[in-house]
Structures are given as C-alpha cells and as structure tokens.
Amino acid sequence: MRELPAQKTRQVVLLSCVKRKGRFRAKSQDLYESDLFRKSLGYAHSLAPDAIYILSAKYHLLDLHREIEPYDETLNAMGIAEVKDWANVVLRQLGEVADLSNDLFTFLASERYRRFLLPHLPNHKVPMQGLRIGQQLQFLKEQIG
C-alpha cells in the first residue's frame, strides 16, 4: 500500500470584529475602522499566513473581501448559550476552509471570541493573551513598526 504524502500544516489568522465601523456597505477588511483592528490586520498580514478571517458577531466567519452591511452586534451583549451557538457555527465554517486538527490558528481576538473555539483547535497561538487594549496596541506597533 502506498503512503499518502503528509498534508502541509497551514497557518490561519483569526481577528475579531470591532465596534467602530464605517456607515456603508464595504469589504469586511475595510468596514472595521478602529486602530486596534487596523494594526491587528497589519500584523496578521506580516505573518504571511495561508488565510486571514474575521470573527464577526453577526456574520460569523468572514473572508476579508466579503462585502457586508454595517451592524451593531457584539458577543459581549450575548449570553453564554448564544456565544456557544455562535462558536459552533464558526467551527463548522472553519472546518470548510481549514483542517481543525492540524492547521495552526493564530488568534488576534478577545477572550469572548475565542473561548469556545480554542478547545476544538489543538494547534493555536494567542500572542496578545492577557494584554489590555493599550498593551495590545503597543505590541502590534512593535511588531509591524
């Protein structure tokens, strides 16, 4: 029996959506306007990953180029059951574009957005874990110059 070649581990970066958004329909990467999002996206690109997605409270897993309408939803306003349901949808979507067991997932997302995803993704990194917003901005500034 012939052995199949090992599948290449891919790196996938996941950013969380932010409250500050533009007022008109736009590509998701252009809709979110906060300094934290902009710097996180710049850092994500600097990692040269295989894929970058946005974790959206409303749209779940977003491709950077998908056009969406502005919205006013956040996981912070949802109960635990709703957040778990949201995470299950995201995991299903992630499973369609990545190998949940083998790919490396780098989270540039708050604890609320990653809490119920991490247990299902054995290979993950959270480079800004435990940092407050100001510290995250400083970390990102140092990483991307």
DSSP file (Angstrom, degrees, kcal/mol; ACC not computed):
  #  RESIDUE AA STRUCTURE BP1 BP2  ACC     N-H-->O    O-->H-N    N-H-->O    O-->H-N    TCO  KAPPA ALPHA  PHI   PSI    X-CA   Y-CA   Z-CA
    1    1 A M              0   0    0      0, 0.0     2,-0.3     0, 0.0     0, 0.0   0.000 360.0 360.0 360.0 134.2    0.0    0.0    0.0
    2    2 A R        -     0   0    0      1,-0.0     2,-0.3     0, 0.0     0, 0.0  -0.620 360.0-127.6 -82.6 135.1    1.3    3.4   -1.0
    3    3 A E        -     0   0    0     -2,-0.3     3,-0.1     1,-0.0    -1,-0.0  -0.649  20.9-126.9 -82.4 135.3    1.6    6.1    1.7
    4    4 A L        -     0   0    0     -2,-0.3     3,-0.1     1,-0.1    -1,-0.0  -0.551  32.9-100.4 -77.4 145.1   -0.1    9.4    1.1
    5    5 A P        -     0   0    0      0, 0.0    -1,-0.1     0, 0.0     2,-0.1  -0.351  45.0 -98.0 -64.8 146.4    2.1   12.5    1.4
    6    6 A A        -     0   0    0      1,-0.1     2,-0.3    -3,-0.1     3,-0.0  -0.373  40.2-112.3 -64.4 140.8    1.6   14.3    4.7
    7    7 A Q        -     0   0    0      1,-0.1     2,-0.2    -3,-0.1    -1,-0.1  -0.573  32.3-111.8 -76.7 136.2   -0.6   17.3    4.4
    8    8 A K        -     0   0    0     -2,-0.3     2,-0.4     1,-0.1    -1,-0.1  -0.472  28.8-121.1 -68.0 132.6    1.1   20.7    4.9
    9    9 A T        -     0   0    0     -2,-0.2     2,-0.3    94,-0.1    94,-0.1  -0.625  31.0-152.5 -73.8 130.1    0.1   22.5    8.0
   10   10 A R        -     0   0    0     -2,-0.4    94,-3.0    89,-0.1     2,-0.5  -0.711   8.3-130.4-102.3 154.6   -1.4   25.8    7.2
   11   11 A Q  E     -a  104   0A   0     -2,-0.3    39,-2.0    92,-0.2    40,-1.4  -0.931  23.2-174.0-106.6 128.2   -1.5   29.0    9.3
   12   12 A V  E     -ab 105  51A   0     92,-3.1    94,-2.8    -2,-0.5     2,-0.4  -0.984   9.7-154.0-122.1 127.0   -4.8   30.7    9.7
   13   13 A V  E     -ab 106  52A   0     38,-2.6    40,-2.6    -2,-0.4     2,-0.5  -0.868   6.8-162.1-103.7 134.4   -5.1   34.1   11.5
   14   14 A L  E     -ab 107  53A   0     92,-3.0    94,-3.4    -2,-0.4     2,-0.3  -0.969   7.1-174.9-120.3 120.1   -8.4   35.0   13.1
   15   15 A L  E     -ab 108  54A   0     38,-2.5    40,-4.1    -2,-0.5     2,-0.3  -0.804  21.9-124.9-107.3 151.1   -9.2   38.6   14.1
   16   16 A S  E     - b   0  55A   0     92,-1.5    40,-0.2    -2,-0.3    38,-0.0  -0.712  25.5-111.2 -95.0 151.9  -12.3   39.7   16.0
   17   17 A C        -     0   0    0     38,-2.4     2,-0.3    -2,-0.3    -1,-0.1  -0.200  33.5-141.6 -66.5 168.7  -14.7   42.4   14.7
   18   18 A V        -     0   0    0      2,-0.1    15,-0.1     1,-0.1    -1,-0.1  -0.898  18.3-116.4-134.3 163.6  -14.8   45.7   16.5
   19   19 A K  S    S+     0   0    0     -2,-0.3     2,-0.6    13,-0.1    52,-0.1   0.899  92.8  80.8 -67.2 -42.1  -17.5   48.2   17.4
   20   20 A R        +     0   0    0     -3,-0.0    13,-2.6    12,-0.0    14,-0.7  -0.559  62.6 158.8 -77.1 114.5  -16.2   51.1   15.3
   21   21 A K  B     -E   32   0B   0     -2,-0.6    11,-0.2    11,-0.2    10,-0.1  -0.873  42.3 -99.4-131.5 161.4  -17.4   50.5   11.7
   22   22 A G        -     0   0    0      9,-2.2    -1,-0.1    -2,-0.3     4,-0.1  -0.188  32.3-121.4 -69.0 173.1  -18.0   52.6    8.6
   23   23 A R  S    S+     0   0    0      2,-0.1     2,-0.3    47,-0.1    -1,-0.1   0.523  85.0  58.2 -97.9  -6.2  -21.5   53.6    7.7
   24   24 A F  S    S-     0   0    0     45,-0.1    -2,-0.1     7,-0.1    44,-0.1  -0.864  95.9 -80.2-127.8 158.1  -21.8   52.0    4.3
   25   25 A R        +     0   0    0     -2,-0.3     2,-0.3    44,-0.1    44,-0.2  -0.245  64.4 150.0 -50.9 135.1  -21.6   48.5    2.8
   26   26 A A  E     -F   68   0C   0     42,-2.1    42,-2.7    40,-0.1     5,-0.1  -0.973  53.6 -70.3-159.6 167.4  -17.9   47.6    2.3
   27   27 A K  E >>  -F   67   0C   0     -2,-0.3     3,-1.8    40,-0.3     4,-1.6  -0.434  53.3-116.2 -60.8 143.7  -15.5   44.7    2.1
   28   28 A S  H 3> S+     0   0    0     38,-2.1     4,-1.2    35,-0.4     3,-0.3   0.866 114.9  57.2 -56.2 -38.7  -15.1   43.4    5.7
   29   29 A Q  H 34 S+     0   0    0     35,-2.2    -1,-0.3     1,-0.2    36,-0.1   0.728 114.2  40.2 -65.6 -19.5  -11.4   44.3    5.8
   30   30 A D  H <4 S+     0   0    0     -3,-1.8    -1,-0.2    34,-0.3    -2,-0.2   0.628 103.9  67.3-100.5 -17.9  -12.4   47.9    5.1
   31   31 A L  H  < S+     0   0    0     -4,-1.6    -9,-2.2    -3,-0.3     2,-0.4   0.900  84.3  75.2 -72.1 -41.4  -15.6   48.2    7.2
   32   32 A Y  B  <  +E   21   0B   0     -4,-1.2   -11,-0.2   -11,-0.2   -13,-0.1  -0.600  58.1 178.4 -80.0 127.5  -13.9   47.9   10.6
   33   33 A E        +     0   0    0    -13,-2.6   -12,-0.2    -2,-0.4    -1,-0.1   0.460  31.1 118.9-114.4  -2.7  -12.2   51.2   11.5
   34   34 A S     >  -     0   0    0    -14,-0.7     4,-2.5     1,-0.1     5,-0.2  -0.279  67.6-123.2 -70.6 154.9  -10.6   51.0   14.9
   35   35 A D  H  > S+     0   0    0      1,-0.2     4,-2.7     2,-0.2     5,-0.3   0.888 113.0  55.1 -59.7 -40.7   -6.9   51.4   15.4
   36   36 A L  H  > S+     0   0    0      2,-0.2     4,-2.4     1,-0.2    -1,-0.2   0.918 109.6  45.5 -61.6 -43.7   -6.8   48.0   17.1
   37   37 A F  H  > S+     0   0    0      2,-0.2     4,-2.8     1,-0.2     5,-0.2   0.947 113.1  49.7 -65.1 -46.9   -8.4   46.3   14.1
   38   38 A R  H  X S+     0   0    0     -4,-2.5     4,-2.1     1,-0.2    -2,-0.2   0.920 115.0  43.6 -58.4 -45.8   -6.2   48.1   11.6
   39   39 A K  H  X S+     0   0    0     -4,-2.7     4,-2.5     2,-0.2    -1,-0.2   0.884 112.9  52.5 -69.4 -37.3   -3.0   47.2   13.5
   40   40 A S  H  X S+     0   0    0     -4,-2.4     4,-2.8    -5,-0.3    -2,-0.2   0.909 110.1  48.6 -63.1 -41.5   -4.2   43.7   14.0
   41   41 A L  H  X S+     0   0    0     -4,-2.8     4,-2.4     2,-0.2    -2,-0.2   0.907 110.8  50.5 -65.6 -41.3   -4.8   43.3   10.3
   42   42 A G  H  X S+     0   0    0     -4,-2.1     4,-1.8    -5,-0.2    -2,-0.2   0.918 112.6  46.5 -61.3 -43.2   -1.4   44.7    9.5
   43   43 A Y  H  X S+     0   0    0     -4,-2.5     4,-1.1     2,-0.2    -2,-0.2   0.913 109.6  54.6 -64.6 -42.6    0.2   42.3   11.9
   44   44 A A  H >< S+     0   0    0     -4,-2.8     3,-0.8     1,-0.2     4,-0.3   0.929 109.6  47.0 -57.0 -46.3   -1.8   39.4   10.5
   45   45 A H  H >< S+     0   0    0     -4,-2.4     3,-1.7     1,-0.2    -1,-0.2   0.867 105.2  60.5 -63.2 -36.0   -0.5   40.2    7.0
   46   46 A S  H 3< S+     0   0    0     -4,-1.8    -1,-0.2     1,-0.3    -2,-0.2   0.745  95.9  61.8 -65.5 -22.0    3.0   40.4    8.3
   47   47 A L  T << S-     0   0    0     -4,-1.1    -1,-0.3    -3,-0.8    -2,-0.2   0.594 100.2-138.8 -77.2 -10.1    2.8   36.8    9.5
   48   48 A A    <   -     0   0    0     -3,-1.7    -3,-0.1    -4,-0.3   -37,-0.1   0.923  35.8-179.7  50.7  52.5    2.3   35.8    5.8
   49   49 A P        -     0   0    0      0, 0.0   -37,-0.2     0, 0.0     3,-0.1  -0.205  41.1-117.1 -76.0 171.2   -0.4   33.2    6.8
   50   50 A D  S    S+     0   0    0    -39,-2.0     2,-0.3     1,-0.3   -38,-0.2   0.773  95.7   5.3 -76.1 -27.4   -2.3   31.0    4.3
   51   51 A A  E     -b   12   0A   0    -40,-1.4   -38,-2.6     2,-0.0     2,-0.4  -0.992  57.5-158.3-156.9 150.0   -5.5   32.7    5.3
   52   52 A I  E     +b   13   0A   0     -2,-0.3    12,-0.6   -40,-0.2     2,-0.3  -1.000  18.6 176.7-130.0 132.2   -6.9   35.5    7.4
   53   53 A Y  E     -bC  14  63A   0    -40,-2.6   -38,-2.5    -2,-0.4     2,-0.5  -0.939  24.1-130.8-132.3 156.9  -10.5   35.6    8.6
   54   54 A I  E     -bC  15  62A   0      8,-2.3     8,-2.8    -2,-0.3     2,-0.8  -0.911  15.5-138.0-106.6 133.7  -12.6   38.0   10.8
   55   55 A L  E     -bC  16  61A   0    -40,-4.1   -38,-2.4    -2,-0.5     2,-0.4  -0.830  29.2-169.8 -89.9 111.0  -14.7   36.6   13.6
   56   56 A S  E  >  - C   0  60A   0      4,-4.0     4,-1.8    -2,-0.8    18,-0.1  -0.873  27.8-144.4-110.3 133.2  -17.9   38.6   13.3
   57   57 A A  T  4 S+     0   0    0     -2,-0.4    17,-0.2    16,-0.3    -1,-0.1   0.859 104.8  29.2 -60.2 -35.2  -20.7   38.6   15.9
   58   58 A K  T  4 S+     0   0    0     15,-0.2    -1,-0.2     2,-0.1    16,-0.1   0.895 131.5  31.6 -91.2 -46.5  -23.3   38.9   13.1
   59   59 A Y  T  4 S-     0   0    0      1,-0.3     2,-0.5     3,-0.0    -2,-0.2   0.443  88.1-151.0 -97.3  -1.2  -21.7   37.2   10.1
   60   60 A H  E  < S+C   56   0A   0     -4,-1.8    -4,-4.0     2,-0.1     2,-0.6  -0.554  72.2  19.2  68.9-112.7  -19.6   34.5   12.0
   61   61 A L  E    S-C   55   0A   0     -2,-0.5     2,-0.5    -6,-0.2    -6,-0.2  -0.811  79.3-167.1 -96.2 120.0  -16.5   33.7    9.9
   62   62 A L  E     -C   54   0A   0     -8,-2.8    -8,-2.3    -2,-0.6     2,-0.2  -0.905  19.2-137.8-114.6 130.6  -15.8   36.4    7.3
   63   63 A D  E >   -C   53   0A   0     -2,-0.5     3,-1.4   -10,-0.2   -35,-0.4  -0.571  31.6-118.3 -70.7 145.7  -13.5   36.4    4.3
   64   64 A L  T 3  S+     0   0    0    -12,-0.6   -35,-2.2     1,-0.3   -34,-0.3   0.767 111.7  47.1 -60.4 -26.3  -11.6   39.7    4.2
   65   65 A H  T 3  S+     0   0    0    -37,-0.2     2,-0.3   -38,-0.2    -1,-0.3   0.437  80.7 116.2 -99.7  -0.3  -13.1   40.5    0.8
   66   66 A R    <   -     0   0    0     -3,-1.4   -38,-2.1   -39,-0.1     2,-0.4  -0.539  65.1-129.9 -71.7 129.1  -16.7   39.7    1.5
   67   67 A E  E     +F   27   0C   0     -2,-0.3     2,-0.3   -40,-0.3   -40,-0.3  -0.654  36.3 171.5 -80.5 131.7  -18.9   42.8    1.2
   68   68 A I  E     -F   26   0C   0    -42,-2.7   -42,-2.1    -2,-0.4     3,-0.1  -0.918  32.6-111.9-137.3 161.8  -21.2   43.3    4.3
   69   69 A E        -     0   0    0     -2,-0.3   -45,-0.1   -44,-0.2   -44,-0.1  -0.644  44.6 -96.6 -87.9 149.9  -23.5   45.9    5.7
   70   70 A P        -     0   0    0      0, 0.0     2,-0.3     0, 0.0    -1,-0.1  -0.318  50.9-179.5 -60.1 151.9  -22.6   47.8    8.9
   71   71 A Y        -     0   0    0    -52,-0.1     2,-0.2     2,-0.1   -50,-0.0  -0.950  33.5-135.3-150.8 167.5  -24.2   46.3   12.0
   72   72 A D        +     0   0    0     -2,-0.3     2,-0.3     2,-0.0   -53,-0.1  -0.577  57.8 119.5-130.1  68.4  -24.4   46.8   15.7
   73   73 A E        +     0   0    0     -2,-0.2     2,-0.3   -54,-0.0   -16,-0.3  -0.966  30.2 175.3-130.6 148.3  -23.9   43.3   17.3
   74   74 A T    >   -     0   0    0     -2,-0.3     3,-1.2   -17,-0.2     4,-0.2  -0.992  39.2-127.8-148.6 149.0  -21.2   42.0   19.7
   75   75 A L  G >  S+     0   0    0     -2,-0.3     3,-1.7     1,-0.2     8,-0.1   0.777 106.2  72.8 -65.8 -24.2  -20.6   38.8   21.5
   76   76 A N  G 3  S+     0   0    0      1,-0.3    -1,-0.2    -3,-0.0     7,-0.0   0.751  96.4  49.4 -63.1 -22.8  -20.3   40.9   24.7
   77   77 A A  G <  S+     0   0    0     -3,-1.2     2,-0.3     2,-0.1    -1,-0.3   0.432  98.3  90.5 -93.9  -0.4  -24.1   41.5   24.6
   78   78 A M  S <  S-     0   0    0     -3,-1.7     2,-0.1    -4,-0.2    -3,-0.0  -0.680  76.0-119.3 -99.1 150.5  -24.9   37.8   24.2
   79   79 A G     >  -     0   0    0     -2,-0.3     4,-2.2     1,-0.1     5,-0.2  -0.313  37.1 -99.0 -75.2 168.0  -25.5   35.2   26.8
   80   80 A I  H  > S+     0   0    0      1,-0.2     4,-2.6     2,-0.2     5,-0.2   0.895 123.1  53.2 -57.6 -43.9  -23.2   32.1   27.2
   81   81 A A  H  > S+     0   0    0      1,-0.2     4,-2.2     2,-0.2    -1,-0.2   0.899 110.1  48.4 -60.7 -40.6  -25.7   29.9   25.3
   82   82 A E  H  > S+     0   0    0      2,-0.2     4,-2.5     1,-0.2    -1,-0.2   0.892 110.8  50.2 -66.8 -39.0  -25.7   32.3   22.4
   83   83 A V  H  X S+     0   0    0     -4,-2.2     4,-2.7     2,-0.2    -2,-0.2   0.900 109.8  50.9 -66.6 -39.7  -22.0   32.6   22.3
   84   84 A K  H  X S+     0   0    0     -4,-2.6     4,-2.2     2,-0.2    -2,-0.2   0.919 110.9  48.6 -62.4 -43.0  -21.7   28.8   22.2
   85   85 A D  H  X S+     0   0    0     -4,-2.2     4,-1.8     2,-0.2    -2,-0.2   0.921 111.3  50.3 -62.0 -43.6  -24.1   28.6   19.3
   86   86 A W  H  X S+     0   0    0     -4,-2.5     4,-2.4     1,-0.2    -2,-0.2   0.932 110.0  50.4 -58.0 -47.1  -22.1   31.3   17.5
   87   87 A A  H  X S+     0   0    0     -4,-2.7     4,-2.8     1,-0.2    -1,-0.2   0.871 106.4  55.1 -62.2 -37.7  -18.9   29.3   18.1
   88   88 A N  H  X S+     0   0    0     -4,-2.2     4,-1.9     2,-0.2    -1,-0.2   0.890 108.8  47.7 -63.7 -38.7  -20.5   26.2   16.7
   89   89 A V  H  X S+     0   0    0     -4,-1.8     4,-2.6     2,-0.2    -2,-0.2   0.932 112.3  49.6 -65.5 -45.3  -21.4   28.0   13.5
   90   90 A V  H  X S+     0   0    0     -4,-2.4     4,-3.2     1,-0.2     5,-0.2   0.915 109.8  51.2 -60.3 -43.2  -17.8   29.4   13.3
   91   91 A L  H  X S+     0   0    0     -4,-2.8     4,-2.3     2,-0.2    -1,-0.2   0.894 109.9  49.5 -62.2 -39.7  -16.3   25.9   13.8
   92   92 A R  H  X S+     0   0    0     -4,-1.9     4,-0.7     2,-0.2    -1,-0.2   0.937 114.0  45.7 -63.4 -45.5  -18.5   24.5   11.1
   93   93 A Q  H >X S+     0   0    0     -4,-2.6     3,-1.0     1,-0.2     4,-0.6   0.912 112.1  50.9 -63.9 -43.0  -17.4   27.3    8.7
   94   94 A L  H >X S+     0   0    0     -4,-3.2     4,-1.9     1,-0.3     3,-1.3   0.892 103.8  59.4 -60.7 -39.4  -13.8   26.9    9.7
   95   95 A G  H 3< S+     0   0    0     -4,-2.3    -1,-0.3     1,-0.3    -2,-0.2   0.721 101.1  56.1 -62.7 -20.8  -14.0   23.2    9.0
   96   96 A E  H << S+     0   0    0     -3,-1.0    -1,-0.3    -4,-0.7    -2,-0.2   0.682 120.2  27.6 -82.5 -18.9  -14.9   24.0    5.4
   97   97 A V  H << S+     0   0    0     -3,-1.3     2,-0.3    -4,-0.6    -2,-0.2   0.454 124.6  30.2-121.4  -5.0  -11.8   26.1    4.8
   98   98 A A  S  < S-     0   0    0     -4,-1.9     2,-0.9    -5,-0.1    -1,-0.1  -0.949  78.1-104.7-150.0 165.7   -9.2   24.6    7.2
   99   99 A D    >>  -     0   0    0     -2,-0.3     4,-2.7     1,-0.2     3,-0.5  -0.856  29.4-163.1 -96.3 103.0   -8.1   21.5    8.9
  100  100 A L  T 34 S+     0   0    0     -2,-0.9    23,-0.4     1,-0.2    -1,-0.2   0.785  86.1  46.9 -60.5 -29.1   -9.2   22.0   12.5
  101  101 A S  T 34 S+     0   0    0     20,-0.1    -1,-0.2    21,-0.1    -2,-0.0   0.776 126.4  21.2 -84.5 -27.7   -7.0   19.2   13.8
  102  102 A N  T <4 S+     0   0    0     -3,-0.5    -2,-0.2   -94,-0.1    -1,-0.1   0.736  95.5  92.6-117.5 -29.3   -3.7   20.1   12.1
  103  103 A D  S  < S-     0   0    0     -4,-2.7     2,-0.6   -94,-0.1    20,-0.4  -0.290  73.4-118.3 -69.8 156.6   -3.7   23.7   11.0
  104  104 A L  E     -a   11   0A   0    -94,-3.0   -92,-3.1    18,-0.1     2,-0.6  -0.862  26.1-159.6 -97.5 122.9   -2.2   26.4   13.2
  105  105 A F  E     -ad  12 124A   0     18,-2.6    20,-2.5    -2,-0.6     2,-0.6  -0.909   2.8-162.9-107.5 121.4   -4.7   29.1   14.3
  106  106 A T  E     -ad  13 125A   0    -94,-2.8   -92,-3.0    -2,-0.6     2,-0.6  -0.918  12.7-149.7-104.9 121.0   -3.4   32.4   15.5
  107  107 A F  E     +a   14   0A   0     18,-3.0    21,-0.5    -2,-0.6   -92,-0.2  -0.816  27.8 170.4 -98.5 120.4   -6.0   34.4   17.4
  108  108 A L  E     +a   15   0A   0    -94,-3.4   -92,-1.5    -2,-0.6     2,-0.3  -0.553  57.0 104.0-114.7  59.7   -5.9   38.2   17.4
  109  109 A A  S    S-     0   0    0    -94,-0.3    19,-0.1    -2,-0.1    -2,-0.1  -0.962  75.9 -96.3-143.9 152.1   -9.3   38.2   19.1
  110  110 A S    >>  -     0   0    0     -2,-0.3     4,-1.3     1,-0.1     3,-0.8  -0.164  41.1-102.8 -68.6 165.1  -10.6   38.8   22.5
  111  111 A E  H 3> S+     0   0    0      1,-0.3     4,-2.3     2,-0.2     3,-0.3   0.859 120.4  59.4 -56.8 -38.8  -11.3   36.0   25.0
  112  112 A R  H 34 S+     0   0    0      1,-0.2     4,-0.3     2,-0.2    -1,-0.3   0.854 108.5  45.2 -61.3 -34.4  -15.0   36.3   24.4
  113  113 A Y  H <4 S+     0   0    0     -3,-0.8    -1,-0.2     1,-0.2    -2,-0.2   0.718 122.4  34.6 -82.8 -22.5  -14.5   35.5   20.7
  114  114 A R  H >X S+     0   0    0     -4,-1.3     4,-2.6    -3,-0.3     3,-1.5   0.630  89.2  94.9-106.3 -14.7  -12.0   32.6   21.2
  115  115 A R  T 3< S+     0   0    0     -4,-2.3    -3,-0.1     1,-0.3    -2,-0.1   0.846  95.7  31.4 -49.0 -50.1  -13.3   31.0   24.4
  116  116 A F  T 34 S+     0   0    0     -4,-0.3    -1,-0.3     1,-0.2    -2,-0.1   0.400 118.5  56.6 -95.5   3.6  -15.5   28.2   22.8
  117  117 A L  T X4 S+     0   0    0     -3,-1.5     3,-2.0     2,-0.1     4,-0.4   0.818  92.4  66.6 -94.7 -41.9  -13.2   27.8   19.8
  118  118 A L  G >< S+     0   0    0     -4,-2.6     3,-1.7     1,-0.3    -2,-0.1   0.836  91.8  60.1 -53.6 -41.5   -9.9   27.1   21.4
  119  119 A P  G 3  S+     0   0    0      0, 0.0    -1,-0.3     0, 0.0    -2,-0.1   0.727 108.5  46.9 -61.8 -17.3  -10.9   23.7   22.9
  120  120 A H  G <  S+     0   0    0     -3,-2.0    -2,-0.2     1,-0.2    -3,-0.1   0.421 103.4  66.2-101.5  -0.6  -11.6   22.4   19.3
  121  121 A L    <   -     0   0    0     -3,-1.7    -1,-0.2    -4,-0.4   -20,-0.1  -0.827  59.6-175.8-124.8  90.6   -8.4   23.8   17.8
  122  122 A P  S    S+     0   0    0      0, 0.0     2,-0.8     0, 0.0    -1,-0.1   0.757  75.4  57.3 -62.6 -25.2   -5.4   21.9   19.2
  123  123 A N  S    S+     0   0    0    -23,-0.4   -18,-2.6   -20,-0.4     2,-0.3  -0.849  77.9 132.2-110.7  97.7   -2.8   24.0   17.4
  124  124 A H  E     -d  105   0A   0     -2,-0.8     2,-0.3   -20,-0.2   -18,-0.2  -0.978  36.8-157.7-145.6 157.6   -3.3   27.6   18.3
  125  125 A K  E     -d  106   0A   0    -20,-2.5   -18,-3.0    -2,-0.3    -2,-0.0  -0.980   4.4-169.3-132.0 145.9   -1.5   30.7   19.4
  126  126 A V    >   +     0   0    0     -2,-0.3     3,-1.9   -20,-0.2   -18,-0.1  -0.720  10.0 179.7-131.7  81.6   -2.8   33.8   21.2
  127  127 A P  T 3  S+     0   0    0      0, 0.0   -19,-0.1     0, 0.0    -1,-0.1   0.719  81.0  41.6 -62.4 -22.0    0.1   36.3   21.0
  128  128 A M  T >  S+     0   0    0    -21,-0.5     3,-2.1   -19,-0.1     8,-0.1   0.147  79.6 148.5-110.6  20.1   -1.7   39.0   22.9
  129  129 A Q  T <  S+     0   0    0     -3,-1.9     3,-0.1     1,-0.3   -19,-0.1  -0.296  72.1  10.7 -57.4 131.4   -3.3   36.9   25.6
  130  130 A G  T 3  S+     0   0    0      1,-0.3     2,-0.3    -2,-0.0    -1,-0.3   0.388  96.6 127.5  83.3  -3.9   -3.7   38.8   28.9
  131  131 A L    <   -     0   0    0     -3,-2.1    -1,-0.3     4,-0.1     2,-0.1  -0.684  55.4-131.0 -89.2 138.8   -2.8   42.2   27.4
  132  132 A R     >  -     0   0    0     -2,-0.3     4,-2.8    -3,-0.1     5,-0.2  -0.320  37.6 -92.9 -75.3 169.2   -5.1   45.2   27.9
  133  133 A I  H  > S+     0   0    0      1,-0.2     4,-2.6     2,-0.2     5,-0.2   0.905 126.7  48.2 -53.7 -49.2   -6.1   47.3   24.8
  134  134 A G  H  > S+     0   0    0      1,-0.2     4,-1.9     2,-0.2    -1,-0.2   0.892 113.5  48.1 -59.7 -39.8   -3.2   49.8   25.3
  135  135 A Q  H  > S+     0   0    0      2,-0.2     4,-2.7     1,-0.2    -1,-0.2   0.868 109.9  52.7 -68.8 -36.8   -0.7   46.9   25.7
  136  136 A Q  H  X S+     0   0    0     -4,-2.8     4,-2.9     2,-0.2     5,-0.2   0.934 109.2  49.2 -63.1 -45.4   -2.1   45.2   22.6
  137  137 A L  H  X S+     0   0    0     -4,-2.6     4,-2.4    -5,-0.2    -2,-0.2   0.895 112.2  48.4 -60.8 -40.2   -1.7   48.4   20.6
  138  138 A Q  H  X S+     0   0    0     -4,-1.9     4,-2.3    -5,-0.2    -2,-0.2   0.926 111.6  49.7 -65.3 -45.1    1.9   48.7   21.8
  139  139 A F  H  X S+     0   0    0     -4,-2.7     4,-1.9     1,-0.2    -2,-0.2   0.938 113.3  46.3 -56.9 -48.6    2.6   45.1   21.0
  140  140 A L  H  X S+     0   0    0     -4,-2.9     4,-2.5     1,-0.2     5,-0.3   0.897 110.4  52.8 -63.8 -41.4    1.2   45.5   17.5
  141  141 A K  H  X S+     0   0    0     -4,-2.4     4,-1.6     1,-0.2    -1,-0.2   0.908 110.7  47.7 -60.2 -42.8    3.1   48.7   16.9
  142  142 A E  H  < S+     0   0    0     -4,-2.3    -1,-0.2     1,-0.2    -2,-0.2   0.850 113.4  48.8 -67.0 -34.5    6.3   47.0   17.9
  143  143 A Q  H  < S+     0   0    0     -4,-1.9    -2,-0.2    -5,-0.2    -1,-0.2   0.870 122.6  29.3 -75.0 -37.3    5.6   44.0   15.6
  144  144 A I  H  <        0   0    0     -4,-2.5    -2,-0.2    -5,-0.1    -1,-0.2   0.512 360.0 360.0-105.8  -5.0    4.7   46.0   12.5
  145  145 A G     <        0   0    0     -4,-1.6    -3,-0.1    -5,-0.3    -4,-0.1   0.451 360.0 360.0  79.8 360.0    6.8   49.1   13.0
